[in-house]
Amino acid sequence: MNVIKTYAKEISNQLKGALTYDEVLKLIEKPKFQEQGDLAFPCFTLAKQYRKAPAVIAPEIAAAIHGPLFEKIVAEGPYVNCFLNKEEVSKHVIQTILTKGSQYGGHNLGEGKTITIDFSSPNIAKPFSMGHLRSTVIGNALANIVEKCGYQPIRINHLGDWGTQFGKLIVAYKLWGNEKAVQANPITELLQLYVRFHSEAETKLALEDKARLWFKKLEDGDKEALSLWDWFREESLKEFSRIYSLLDVDFDSYNGEAFYNDKMDATIERLNDEKLLSASDGAEVVDLSEENLPPCLIKKSDGATLYATRDVTAAIYRQDNYHFKKAIYVVGHEQSLHFKQIFLVLEKMGYEWANNMVHVPFGFILKDGKKMSTRKGKIVLLEEVIQEAIRLAKENIEQKNPSLKNKEEIAKMVGVGAIIFHDLKNERLNNIEFSLEEMLKFEGTTGPYVQYTHARACSILRKAALSSTPIVGLSDSHSWAVVKLLTEFPDIIKRSMQLYEPSVIAKYIIELAQEFNKYYSHVKVLHEDDEMNARIALVRSVTIVLEEGLRLLGVKAPEEM
């Protein structure tokens, strides 16, 4: 049962076609003040059709609505305000959550159809920095959310394992590299070489030409170039897999840019067949001037292919292999133009499914107000941040609960959870200032706060046991505030998916944790009376929803802290 939908249905029945059920549902809102009721329907949109003032229409609708879930329906000015029957609704909601368990809040919107999600996608031979965190955790959360909505997610890590940066790295390695040093500490050494290349290239312009030449050799299958590239890739993947393991993120495909090397000729051939390619300064482009966009570069004047060529090819490959209903790309907002071009090129090629491709952009992680740059070496290594977060979480546990079992495991849940939650509680388009201190606060709007609330609720359940006594409805104001939030969980998940916005769930579980803590401070849950069983059931319902909300974000919910 969804009380908002029930209310919308009752109103649309009374309106007899003046507004559809879906139109009514969109208009229903939560009143600003508690004394105005639990739900409100504004009558402004009906004024024109009914040729009456909204304040005249409201009492007519209010008088006609009845039902066991409604305590009373009243008109207040232009609004129809609904006071729900606390006992009936709380009993039903709690029983639904206990019956469904972690399935509560799910939908079958996707009917098992596939959604590909392209996320994380770090560059080979560069360290996995805090800058890669956003795509990784937003993409992982979206994969969990679409799955909760009945889709089959295909998690794709489109590795940056090709491109001119490899020409630069090969030149740098051949000039200044040391095989033993790279073997001993691959990513650090390769980063130093990469940074040095850019530093030296500022005055030695010939280095850029050499880099382009080596990348062309790599594209042409030169043995030495391929051997170095393969070595850089292998060492990088070992490092990445360690970090993904810490974050508990996995993928269905690691096909990076290099995977599409032998598939791009077919793409270029198709573009030629459709007469979409035109020459521009020796390069080949798809003209997008009709759409007020710059041309999409497909082939450079030296014959080298580009990101666009690969992304168009990758999209075709994914549709052929996964038959996706939707393709999502979780990539920073600075790539917005690139994806507009890619989607348009695919549309011009005659692929109708190009309309189902979505770029999900996000802001930067900033350090001291500035974007982190691999070229200049201004980065914060993600693994170091994770290890520091785990260490600080363990320190906190030692102080607050030294006798806790599985300290290492729980410190990892809390430390990693703090980093992920700090990112996802922010709307994805906002920039985030990197602050380990902020992430690890155990109070306020943080991951550890929600985890601690879950652990606290679990400790109540350990002291109690749900009896077989039927659950009665709860009517006190403190439990009602919690129940109302629990009813919203299915809609929160749906909205989060529609907006591609994990922060909707993060903000919701913070609010639920805050409301539960208020409830806990005012109500004696284990006081023996007729409602004790219902109160215990409410606490269990809260643990189910908090744990599932955290899981969708990629955060663990410890039962003890």
C-alpha positions in Angstrom: 0.0 0.0 0.0 1.2 3.5 -0.9 -0.9 6.1 1.0 0.0 8.9 -1.5 -1.2 6.7 -4.4 -4.4 5.8 -2.5 -5.1 9.5 -1.8 -4.4 10.4 -5.5 -6.8 7.6 -6.6 -9.6 8.9 -4.4 -9.2 12.4 -5.6 -9.0 11.4 -9.3 -12.2 9.3 -8.8 -14.0 12.5 -7.5 -12.7 14.6 -10.4 -14.3 12.3 -13.0 -11.7 12.9 -15.7 -11.0 16.6 -15.0 -7.5 15.4 -14.1 -6.0 12.0 -14.7 -4.7 9.9 -11.8 -1.1 10.6 -12.9 -1.7 14.3 -13.0 -3.2 14.3 -9.5 -0.3 12.2 -8.2 2.2 14.8 -9.4 0.3 17.6 -7.6 0.1 16.0 -4.2 2.5 17.5 -1.7 3.5 17.4 1.9 2.1 20.3 4.0 4.6 22.6 5.5 3.3 22.3 9.0 2.2 19.1 10.9 -1.1 20.6 12.0 -2.1 21.0 8.3 -2.2 17.2 7.9 -0.1 14.5 6.2 -0.9 15.1 2.5 -2.3 18.1 0.6 -3.8 18.5 -2.9 -3.8 22.0 -4.4 -6.9 22.9 -6.5 -5.4 25.8 -8.5 -5.2 23.8 -11.8 -9.0 23.0 -11.6 -10.1 26.7 -11.4 -10.3 27.2 -15.2 -12.2 23.9 -15.9 -14.6 24.3 -13.0 -15.0 28.1 -13.5 -14.8 28.4 -9.7 -12.2 29.7 -7.2 -9.8 27.0 -5.9 -11.1 27.8 -2.3 -14.6 26.9 -3.5 -13.6 23.7 -5.2 -11.5 22.4 -2.2 -14.5 21.9 0.2 -16.5 20.0 -2.5 -13.7 17.5 -3.0 -13.0 17.2 0.7 -16.6 16.3 1.5 -16.7 13.5 -1.0 -13.6 11.6 0.1 -13.8 8.8 2.7 -11.8 5.6 3.5 -10.4 3.5 6.3 -6.9 5.0 5.8 -8.1 8.6 6.3 -8.8 10.0 9.7 -10.3 13.2 8.2 -10.2 15.2 5.0 -10.5 19.0 5.4 -10.4 22.0 3.1 -8.0 24.8 4.0 -8.2 27.6 1.5 -7.4 26.2 -1.9 -6.0 22.9 -0.5 -7.6 19.6 0.3 -5.7 18.4 3.4 -5.6 14.8 4.4 -5.0 13.5 7.9 -4.1 9.8 7.7 -5.4 7.1 10.1 -2.2 6.6 12.1 -3.1 3.2 13.5 -4.3 1.7 10.2 -1.4 3.1 8.2 1.4 2.2 10.7 0.1 -1.3 11.1 0.0 -1.9 7.4 3.4 -0.3 6.6 5.2 -2.2 9.4 3.7 -5.5 8.3 4.5 -4.9 4.7 8.2 -4.1 5.5 8.5 -7.2 7.8 7.0 -9.4 5.1 9.1 -8.1 2.2 12.3 -7.5 4.1 15.1 -6.2 1.8 12.7 -6.4 -1.2 10.7 -3.5 0.3 10.9 -0.4 -1.9 11.5 -2.4 -5.1 9.8 -1.9 -8.4 9.4 -3.8 -11.6 9.7 -0.8 -13.9 12.5 -2.5 -15.9 10.7 -5.9 -16.5 14.2 -7.5 -16.6 15.4 -5.3 -19.5 19.1 -4.4 -19.7 20.8 -1.1 -18.8 24.5 -0.7 -19.5 26.3 1.6 -17.1 29.7 2.9 -18.2 31.5 4.2 -15.0 34.9 4.5 -13.2 37.0 4.0 -16.3 40.4 5.1 -15.0 43.4 5.6 -17.2 46.0 2.9 -17.4 49.5 3.8 -16.0 48.1 6.6 -13.9 47.3 6.3 -10.2 43.7 5.8 -9.0 43.2 9.2 -7.5 40.3 10.8 -5.5 39.3 12.3 -8.9 38.2 8.8 -10.0 36.1 8.3 -6.9 33.0 10.1 -8.1 32.4 8.2 -11.3 33.1 4.9 -9.4 30.7 5.4 -6.5 27.9 7.2 -8.5 28.0 4.5 -11.2 28.0 1.7 -8.7 25.0 3.2 -6.8 23.1 3.8 -10.0 23.7 0.1 -11.0 22.2 -1.0 -7.6 19.3 1.4 -8.0 18.3 0.4 -11.5 18.5 -3.3 -10.4 16.2 -2.4 -7.5 13.8 -1.0 -10.1 13.7 -4.3 -12.1 16.4 -3.7 -14.7 19.4 -5.9 -15.3 22.5 -3.7 -15.0 25.7 -4.4 -17.0 28.5 -2.7 -15.2 31.2 -1.6 -17.7 34.7 -0.3 -16.9 35.7 1.4 -20.1 39.4 1.6 -19.3 41.5 4.4 -20.7 44.1 2.0 -22.1 44.7 3.7 -25.4 45.5 7.2 -26.8 48.3 9.7 -27.2 49.2 9.6 -23.5 50.8 6.2 -24.2 53.0 7.8 -26.7 54.1 10.3 -24.0 54.7 7.5 -21.5 56.7 5.4 -23.9 58.9 8.4 -24.7 59.3 9.3 -21.0 60.2 5.7 -20.1 62.7 5.3 -22.9 64.4 8.6 -22.0 64.3 8.5 -18.2 62.8 5.2 -17.1 64.4 2.4 -15.0 62.9 -1.1 -15.4 63.7 -2.2 -11.9 62.2 1.0 -10.4 59.0 0.5 -12.4 58.8 -3.2 -11.4 59.2 -2.3 -7.7 56.7 0.5 -7.7 54.9 0.7 -11.0 52.2 3.3 -10.6 54.3 5.8 -8.7 57.2 5.5 -11.1 55.0 5.8 -14.2 53.2 8.8 -12.7 56.6 10.5 -12.1 57.6 9.8 -15.7 54.3 11.2 -17.0 54.6 14.4 -14.9 58.2 14.8 -16.0 57.2 14.5 -19.6 54.8 17.4 -19.4 57.2 19.5 -17.4 60.0 19.0 -20.0 57.7 19.3 -23.0 56.9 22.9 -22.0 60.4 23.9 -23.2 61.3 20.9 -25.5 58.5 21.0 -28.1 60.0 18.1 -30.1 58.9 15.7 -27.2 55.2 16.1 -28.3 56.1 15.1 -31.9 58.0 12.1 -30.6 55.0 11.1 -28.4 52.6 11.3 -31.4 55.1 9.2 -33.4 55.2 6.5 -30.7 51.5 6.3 -30.4 51.2 5.9 -34.2 53.7 3.0 -33.9 51.5 1.5 -31.2 48.5 1.8 -33.4 50.4 0.2 -36.2 51.3 -2.8 -34.0 55.0 -2.0 -33.4 56.4 -4.8 -31.2 58.4 -2.7 -28.8 55.5 -0.2 -28.3 53.0 -3.0 -27.8 55.2 -4.8 -25.3 55.6 -1.6 -23.2 51.9 -0.8 -23.4 50.9 -4.4 -22.3 53.3 -4.2 -19.3 51.9 -0.8 -18.2 48.3 -2.1 -18.5 49.0 -5.3 -16.6 50.6 -3.4 -13.6 47.8 -0.9 -13.5 45.1 -3.5 -13.4 46.7 -5.1 -10.4 46.5 -1.8 -8.6 43.0 -1.0 -9.7 41.6 -4.4 -8.6 43.0 -3.9 -5.1 41.1 -0.6 -4.8 37.9 -2.0 -6.3 38.1 -4.7 -3.7 38.4 -2.2 -0.9 35.3 -0.3 -2.3 33.5 -3.6 -2.9 32.8 -2.6 -6.5 32.8 -5.1 -9.4 32.3 -5.0 -13.1 30.8 -7.3 -15.8 33.2 -5.9 -18.5 36.7 -4.4 -18.5 36.7 -3.8 -22.2 38.7 -0.6 -22.6 39.5 1.6 -25.5 42.0 -0.8 -27.0 39.4 -3.5 -27.3 37.8 -1.6 -30.1 40.9 -1.2 -32.2 39.8 -3.9 -34.7 36.2 -2.8 -34.7 36.6 0.9 -35.8 37.0 0.2 -39.5 33.4 -1.1 -39.7 32.2 2.1 -38.0 34.1 4.4 -40.4 32.8 2.3 -43.3 29.2 2.7 -42.1 29.8 6.5 -41.7 31.1 6.6 -45.3 28.1 4.5 -46.5 25.7 7.0 -44.9 27.7 9.8 -46.5 28.2 11.4 -43.1 32.0 12.0 -43.3 33.5 15.2 -44.7 37.1 16.5 -44.9 38.2 19.3 -42.6 41.9 20.4 -42.6 43.0 16.9 -43.7 40.9 15.2 -40.9 37.6 13.4 -41.3 34.6 14.7 -39.4 30.8 14.4 -39.1 29.3 17.8 -39.6 26.9 18.8 -36.8 26.4 22.5 -37.7 22.6 21.9 -38.2 22.4 21.1 -34.5 24.6 24.1 -33.6 27.5 21.9 -32.4 31.1 21.7 -33.5 32.0 18.9 -36.0 32.7 15.5 -34.4 36.3 14.5 -35.2 36.4 10.8 -36.4 39.9 10.5 -37.9 43.0 12.8 -37.5 45.0 14.0 -40.5 47.7 11.4 -39.7 45.0 8.6 -39.8 44.9 8.1 -36.0 41.5 7.5 -34.5 40.0 9.4 -31.6 37.8 9.0 -28.5 34.7 9.7 -30.6 35.5 6.9 -33.0 35.9 4.5 -30.1 32.8 5.6 -28.2 30.6 5.3 -31.3 32.1 1.9 -32.0 31.7 0.8 -28.3 28.0 1.9 -28.3 27.3 -0.2 -31.4 29.1 -3.2 -29.9 27.2 -2.9 -26.6 23.8 -2.7 -28.4 24.7 -5.8 -30.5 25.9 -7.8 -27.5 23.6 -6.6 -24.6 20.6 -5.3 -26.5 20.3 -2.5 -23.9 17.1 -0.7 -23.2 19.2 2.3 -22.0 22.9 3.1 -21.9 24.2 5.3 -19.1 27.5 7.1 -19.1 28.7 8.3 -15.7 31.4 10.8 -16.8 32.3 14.3 -15.5 30.3 17.3 -16.8 33.3 18.6 -18.8 32.6 15.8 -21.3 29.0 16.9 -22.0 29.7 18.2 -25.5 31.5 15.0 -26.4 28.5 12.9 -25.5 26.0 15.2 -27.3 28.2 14.7 -30.4 28.4 10.9 -29.9 24.6 10.4 -29.5 23.9 12.6 -32.5 26.4 10.8 -34.7 24.7 7.5 -33.8 21.3 9.0 -34.5 22.5 10.2 -37.9 23.8 6.7 -38.6 20.2 5.5 -38.3 20.3 3.8 -34.9 17.0 4.5 -33.2 18.3 3.3 -29.8 20.6 6.3 -29.7 17.7 8.1 -28.1 18.0 5.9 -25.1 21.6 6.9 -24.3 22.1 9.2 -21.3 25.1 11.1 -20.1 25.0 11.4 -16.3 27.5 14.2 -15.5 29.0 15.2 -12.1 31.1 17.9 -10.6 34.8 17.8 -9.5 36.4 16.8 -6.3 38.4 19.9 -5.4 41.6 20.2 -3.3 41.9 23.7 -1.8 39.3 24.9 -4.2 41.1 23.6 -7.3 40.6 20.7 -9.6 43.2 17.8 -9.1 45.5 17.3 -12.1 47.5 14.2 -13.0 49.7 16.1 -15.4 51.0 18.4 -12.7 51.1 15.7 -10.0 48.5 17.5 -7.9 46.5 14.4 -6.9 45.4 12.7 -3.7 45.7 8.9 -4.0 42.4 7.1 -3.3 44.0 4.1 -1.7 45.9 6.2 0.8 42.7 8.0 1.7 40.8 4.7 2.2 43.6 3.3 4.4 43.7 6.5 6.4 39.9 6.5 6.8 40.0 2.8 8.0 42.8 3.7 10.5 40.9 6.6 11.9 37.7 4.6 12.1 39.6 1.9 14.0 41.0 4.5 16.4 37.5 5.8 17.1 36.2 2.2 17.8 39.1 1.6 20.2 38.1 4.7 22.1 34.3 4.1 22.2 33.9 0.3 22.2 37.3 -1.4 22.9 35.7 -4.8 23.5 34.0 -4.9 20.1 34.6 -8.1 18.1 35.7 -7.9 14.4 37.2 -4.4 14.9 39.2 -4.6 11.6 36.2 -5.6 9.6 33.9 -2.9 11.1 36.6 -0.2 10.8 36.8 -1.1 7.1 32.9 -0.8 6.8 32.9 2.6 8.6 36.0 4.0 6.9 35.1 3.1 3.3 31.4 3.9 4.0 32.3 7.3 5.2 34.1 8.1 1.9 31.4 6.8 -0.3 28.6 8.4 1.7 30.3 11.8 1.8 30.3 11.8 -2.0 26.8 10.5 -2.5 25.0 12.8 0.0 26.0 15.7 -2.4 24.0 16.3 -5.5 26.2 14.9 -8.2 26.5 18.1 -10.3 28.0 20.0 -7.3 31.7 20.2 -6.8 33.0 18.6 -3.6 35.9 19.9 -1.5 38.1 17.0 -0.4 38.1 16.8 3.4 38.9 13.6 5.2 37.9 15.2 8.5 34.4 16.0 7.1 34.0 12.5 5.7 34.8 10.8 9.0 32.6 12.8 11.4 30.6 10.4 13.5 27.8 12.9 14.0 25.8 15.1 11.6 24.9 14.2 8.0 27.6 11.5 7.5 27.8 7.8 6.7 29.1 6.8 10.2 26.0 8.6 11.7 23.6 6.5 9.7 25.6 3.3 10.3 25.7 4.1 14.1 21.9 4.6 14.0 21.5 1.2 12.3 23.8 -0.4 14.9 21.9 1.2 17.8 18.5 -0.1 16.4 20.1 -3.6 16.1 21.2 -3.5 19.7 17.6 -2.9 20.7 16.5 -5.9 18.7 19.2 -8.1 20.4 17.6 -7.3 23.7 14.1 -8.0 22.4 12.2 -10.6 20.5 9.2 -10.2 18.3 6.4 -12.2 19.8 3.6 -13.9 17.9 1.2 -11.3 19.2 -0.5 -9.5 16.3 1.0 -6.1 15.6 -1.3 -3.2 16.6 -1.2 0.2 15.0 0.9 3.0 16.6 -0.6 6.4 17.0 1.8 8.5 19.0 3.5 11.4 17.2 7.0 10.1 17.5 6.4 6.7 15.9 4.1 8.4 13.3 7.0 10.6 12.1 9.1 7.5 11.5 6.2 5.5 9.9 5.5 8.4 7.4 9.1 8.3 6.3 9.1 4.5 5.9 6.1 4.8 3.6 8.1 7.1 1.3 11.0 4.6 0.6 9.5 3.1 -2.6 8.9 6.6 -4.1 12.4 7.7 -3.0 14.0 4.8 -4.9 11.9 5.5 -8.0 12.8 9.3 -7.9 16.4 8.5 -7.4 16.4 6.3 -10.6 14.4 8.8 -12.7 16.8 11.7 -11.8 20.0 9.4 -11.8 20.6 11.0 -8.4 21.9 8.7 -5.5 21.8 11.8 -3.2 18.0 11.4 -3.1 18.5 8.1 -1.2 21.4 9.4 0.9 19.4 12.4 2.1 16.4 10.2 2.8 18.3 7.8 5.1 19.9 10.7 7.0 16.3 12.0 7.6 15.1 8.5 8.7 18.1 8.1 11.0 17.5 11.5 12.6 13.8 10.8 13.0 14.5 7.4 14.5 17.0 8.9 17.0 14.3 11.4 18.1 11.8 8.5 18.5 14.4 6.5 20.5 15.0 9.4 22.9 11.3 9.9 23.6 9.9 6.4 23.6 10.7 3.4 25.8 10.7 0.7 23.1 11.0 -2.2 25.5 8.4 -1.0 28.0 6.0 -3.9 28.5 2.5 -3.0 27.3 0.1 -3.7 24.5 2.2 -1.8 22.0 5.6 -3.2 22.8 5.5 -5.7 20.0 4.5 -3.0 17.5 7.4 -0.8 18.7 9.9 -3.6 18.3 8.5 -4.3 14.8 8.9 -0.6 14.0 12.5 -0.7 15.1 13.1 -3.8 12.9 11.4 -2.0 10.0 13.9 0.9 10.4 16.9 -1.5 10.4 15.6 -3.1 7.2 15.2 0.3 5.4 18.4 1.8 6.6 20.4 -1.3 5.7 18.8 -1.4 2.2 19.3 2.3 1.7 23.0 2.0 2.6 23.4 -1.1 0.4 22.0 0.8 -2.7 24.6 3.4 -2.1 27.4 0.8 -1.8 27.8 1.2 1.9 27.8 -1.6 4.5 25.5 -1.5 7.6 27.3 -2.9 10.7 25.1 -4.4 13.4 27.6 -3.3 16.1 29.9 -0.3 16.3 
